[in-house]
């Protein structure tokens, strides 16, 4: 059957039309009439699922985009509407806009959508299992941790699976529906209290995984996300999350992490290993990780649980310690977590306890004082100092008022 697609003109800004004509462009969904629908991927086998082109032009969708378009009627039947167009970005300085458009790559397996029943923004992920390879445990793990009683455990920081259904024509392939999450670095941390809350949730979440005999094996910046929606008073664009939902203007968070409850999640369990039998050998092989631990690079079987400790310690070092001078006190923790020899490495429980002790030992004012990014100019440091001073005065006033009410 021939697929007849109704493709609207691609609205590319004149400023960058020529620059991106041969480069990557964001996903451009279209409405495909149900009666003209044919799923061209049904003949595709699992091994070739990711062997697909991702490059698009203003006048031509990529193969990955075409696949999502072909799936759209099926997704509609399940209650999910793909985003019509992500190519229009509001006014930015020309150079910044050009850079942002030219570095976008079409997602092969993950795309945002809207849940029709409540107009909720979600993410759709196609999970295809390969024997003893990436994705072998991912679908089962997401389903397992999204069922009672595990889903109700406050220590569960596995990204929730809101819904799932098969990928037509793909053996052991499933669509998984997840919340629309954001990079945990989407907005800067205001003070050490916010950093401490992040680390408490990450350590608790990883301990929860390990206590359920699961090792993640791919802990990295891109696999730690947060639900940033409580920080904004309006929905943000699912791809350009510093823009309004219609992508026409920049938006900013209305609240800090200290003012709202922000929850953090581990995502991407494609390399995770699960040992349902507690008596089975707890070893793994393979080096496929964004930040591989030394034992993962050896090519020999290794214990994946200490490898998780190494990866989390490396992430803390690269993302937090190197960015903020006020986090120097975490250096002993980082060194203990990133020991080259796994047997000399801190256990996850030891690392969690040492992390909490490091923060508890801080003076209260330092815990609340604004974080100053490394290499900040002197005049900006003065502004941070002023903000911190005002915040401390207000804190003292609130304490005095509470004491007065008690008396």
ChimeraX attribute file (.defattr): number of C-alpha atoms within 10 A of each C-alpha:
attribute: neighborCount
match mode: 1-to-1
recipient: residues
	/A:1	8
	/A:2	8
	/A:3	14
	/A:4	12
	/A:5	15
	/A:6	10
	/A:7	14
	/A:8	10
	/A:9	8
	/A:10	14
	/A:11	12
	/A:12	17
	/A:13	15
	/A:14	8
	/A:15	12
	/A:16	16
	/A:17	15
	/A:18	12
	/A:19	13
	/A:20	19
	/A:21	16
	/A:22	13
	/A:23	16
	/A:24	20
	/A:25	26
	/A:26	25
	/A:27	28
	/A:28	25
	/A:29	22
	/A:30	20
	/A:31	17
	/A:32	18
	/A:33	13
	/A:34	12
	/A:35	9
	/A:36	12
	/A:37	19
	/A:38	16
	/A:39	18
	/A:40	15
	/A:41	17
	/A:42	12
	/A:43	10
	/A:44	12
	/A:45	11
	/A:46	16
	/A:47	10
	/A:48	8
	/A:49	15
	/A:50	12
	/A:51	11
	/A:52	13
	/A:53	14
	/A:54	20
	/A:55	19
	/A:56	23
	/A:57	16
	/A:58	20
	/A:59	11
	/A:60	15
	/A:61	23
	/A:62	19
	/A:63	17
	/A:64	21
	/A:65	24
	/A:66	21
	/A:67	17
	/A:68	23
	/A:69	23
	/A:70	22
	/A:71	20
	/A:72	23
	/A:73	23
	/A:74	18
	/A:75	20
	/A:76	15
	/A:77	10
	/A:78	14
	/A:79	14
	/A:80	24
	/A:81	22
	/A:82	26
	/A:83	17
	/A:84	12
	/A:85	15
	/A:86	17
	/A:87	19
	/A:88	16
	/A:89	20
	/A:90	15
	/A:91	13
	/A:92	13
	/A:93	8
	/A:94	11
	/A:95	10
	/A:96	10
	/A:97	16
	/A:98	17
	/A:99	13
	/A:100	14
	/A:101	20
	/A:102	17
	/A:103	13
	/A:104	15
	/A:105	15
	/A:106	22
	/A:107	15
	/A:108	19
	/A:109	16
	/A:110	16
	/A:111	20
	/A:112	23
	/A:113	22
	/A:114	19
	/A:115	19
	/A:116	13
	/A:117	8
	/A:118	8
	/A:119	11
	/A:120	13
	/A:121	22
	/A:122	21
	/A:123	21
	/A:124	22
	/A:125	19
	/A:126	20
	/A:127	23
	/A:128	24
	/A:129	21
	/A:130	16
	/A:131	8
	/A:132	10
	/A:133	13
	/A:134	16
	/A:135	21
	/A:136	21
	/A:137	21
	/A:138	21
	/A:139	22
	/A:140	13
	/A:141	19
	/A:142	21
	/A:143	16
	/A:144	15
	/A:145	21
	/A:146	19
	/A:147	12
	/A:148	9
	/A:149	9
	/A:150	15
	/A:151	18
	/A:152	11
	/A:153	11
	/A:154	11
	/A:155	18
	/A:156	23
	/A:157	25
	/A:158	23
	/A:159	22
	/A:160	21
	/A:161	19
	/A:162	14
	/A:163	13
	/A:164	18
	/A:165	13
	/A:166	15
	/A:167	20
	/A:168	16
	/A:169	15
	/A:170	18
	/A:171	15
	/A:172	15
	/A:173	20
	/A:174	18
	/A:175	21
	/A:176	22
	/A:177	23
	/A:178	20
	/A:179	16
	/A:180	21
	/A:181	22
	/A:182	20
	/A:183	17
	/A:184	21
	/A:185	14
	/A:186	13
	/A:187	15
	/A:188	13
	/A:189	21
	/A:190	16
	/A:191	20
	/A:192	19
	/A:193	19
	/A:194	19
	/A:195	19
	/A:196	17
	/A:197	17
	/A:198	19
	/A:199	18
	/A:200	17
	/A:201	19
	/A:202	22
	/A:203	21
	/A:204	18
	/A:205	20
	/A:206	27
	/A:207	21
	/A:208	19
	/A:209	21
	/A:210	18
	/A:211	10
	/A:212	15
	/A:213	16
	/A:214	22
	/A:215	27
	/A:216	23
	/A:217	31
	/A:218	26
	/A:219	29
	/A:220	22
	/A:221	20
	/A:222	15
	/A:223	15
	/A:224	22
	/A:225	21
	/A:226	19
	/A:227	17
	/A:228	23
	/A:229	16
	/A:230	18
	/A:231	19
	/A:232	14
	/A:233	12
	/A:234	14
	/A:235	16
	/A:236	22
	/A:237	21
	/A:238	23
	/A:239	18
	/A:240	14
	/A:241	19
	/A:242	17
	/A:243	19
	/A:244	19
	/A:245	17
	/A:246	15
	/A:247	22
	/A:248	14
	/A:249	14
	/A:250	17
	/A:251	18
	/A:252	15
	/A:253	17
	/A:254	11
	/A:255	12
	/A:256	18
	/A:257	22
	/A:258	16
	/A:259	11
	/A:260	12
	/A:261	13
	/A:262	19
	/A:263	18
	/A:264	26
	/A:265	23
	/A:266	24
	/A:267	22
	/A:268	19
	/A:269	25
	/A:270	23
	/A:271	22
	/A:272	21
	/A:273	23
	/A:274	21
	/A:275	15
	/A:276	10
	/A:277	9
	/A:278	10
	/A:279	7
	/A:280	8
	/A:281	9
	/A:282	18
	/A:283	13
	/A:284	19
	/A:285	15
	/A:286	17
	/A:287	19
	/A:288	15
	/A:289	17
	/A:290	14
	/A:291	19
	/A:292	20
	/A:293	25
	/A:294	17
	/A:295	21
	/A:296	21
	/A:297	14
	/A:298	12
	/A:299	12
	/A:300	12
	/A:301	13
	/A:302	18
	/A:303	16
	/A:304	24
	/A:305	24
	/A:306	25
	/A:307	26
	/A:308	24
	/A:309	29
	/A:310	31
	/A:311	25
	/A:312	26
	/A:313	23
	/A:314	23
	/A:315	18
	/A:316	21
	/A:317	20
	/A:318	13
	/A:319	13
	/A:320	19
	/A:321	19
	/A:322	14
	/A:323	14
	/A:324	15
	/A:325	14
	/A:326	20
	/A:327	17
	/A:328	12
	/A:329	14
	/A:330	18
	/A:331	14
	/A:332	12
	/A:333	20
	/A:334	22
	/A:335	16
	/A:336	19
	/A:337	27
	/A:338	23
	/A:339	18
	/A:340	14
	/A:341	11
	/A:342	21
	/A:343	9
	/A:344	12
	/A:345	19
	/A:346	21
	/A:347	18
	/A:348	21
	/A:349	14
	/A:350	13
	/A:351	19
	/A:352	19
	/A:353	14
	/A:354	17
	/A:355	20
	/A:356	14
	/A:357	11
	/A:358	15
	/A:359	19
	/A:360	12
	/A:361	9
	/A:362	13
	/A:363	9
	/A:364	12
	/A:365	13
	/A:366	16
	/A:367	19
	/A:368	19
	/A:369	20
	/A:370	21
	/A:371	22
	/A:372	20
	/A:373	18
	/A:374	12
	/A:375	10
	/A:376	11
	/A:377	10
	/A:378	9
	/A:379	9
	/A:380	12
	/A:381	15
	/A:382	12
	/A:383	12
	/A:384	17
	/A:385	16
	/A:386	13
	/A:387	13
	/A:388	19
	/A:389	15
	/A:390	10
	/A:391	16
	/A:392	17
	/A:393	11
	/A:394	12
	/A:395	14
	/A:396	11
	/A:397	12
	/A:398	12
	/A:399	12
	/A:400	12
	/A:401	12
	/A:402	11
	/A:403	10
	/A:404	9
	/A:405	8
	/A:406	7
	/A:407	6
